[in-house]
Amino acid sequence: RVKKRGDESDPLPNDAFIEWASDRGQVLSRTIRGVMLYGDALRVLARLEGVADDELEALVSSKFEFVVTCQIYGKLKASAKPDDKWKAQCIDAMRHRFAANLKIAYVETVGSDNSSVLLGVDPATHAERVLYKVKLPGNPIIGEGTPENQNHAIIFTRGESMQTLDMNQDHYMG
């Protein structure tokens, strides 16, 4: 189905190939794709309740936001290794695909200073945006990775309820 890479008459659809590989090799991609179905479910429910199309995205954004805490995103992006850069590019592709509701939080280390950074994408222009940057008193990752990874990003969440997931969970529309 994919053909050979470099076949000029039928080139490899790079974006489709990256998405396919990410969904099978990166459990983060599967988790994000699945959790973003919450937003789709809210859109369906709002349409059934008669919400006007011009108010739909504002309503969904007020009810649903997904913050992914990827503590090593900054290191992946700055790495010289092609594999690390590819992982950062896949995360960036997901941020652009789900620009309205997906944010990425990571720990940025410059010298001895650590900051928790929240990245977003403008849904209209797809411009990259640093939404918040909070200086931390030290390195937040000193013991168990997952809970501390979630703790550094909790300052970026809002609302009455919050759900935390590990990245090995998948979701479906039903």
Secondary structure as GFF3:
##gff-version 3
##sequence-region A 1 174
A	DSSP	alpha_helix	14	25	.	.	.	ID=ss1
A	DSSP	alpha_helix	27	35	.	.	.	ID=ss2
A	DSSP	alpha_helix	37	48	.	.	.	ID=ss3
A	DSSP	alpha_helix	53	63	.	.	.	ID=ss4
A	DSSP	beta_strand	66	69	.	.	.	ID=ss5
A	DSSP	alpha_helix	73	78	.	.	.	ID=ss6
A	DSSP	alpha_helix	82	97	.	.	.	ID=ss7
A	DSSP	beta_strand	102	110	.	.	.	ID=ss8
A	DSSP	beta_strand	113	121	.	.	.	ID=ss9
A	DSSP	beta_strand	128	136	.	.	.	ID=ss10
A	DSSP	alpha_helix	145	153	.	.	.	ID=ss11
A	DSSP	three_ten_helix	154	156	.	.	.	ID=ss12
###
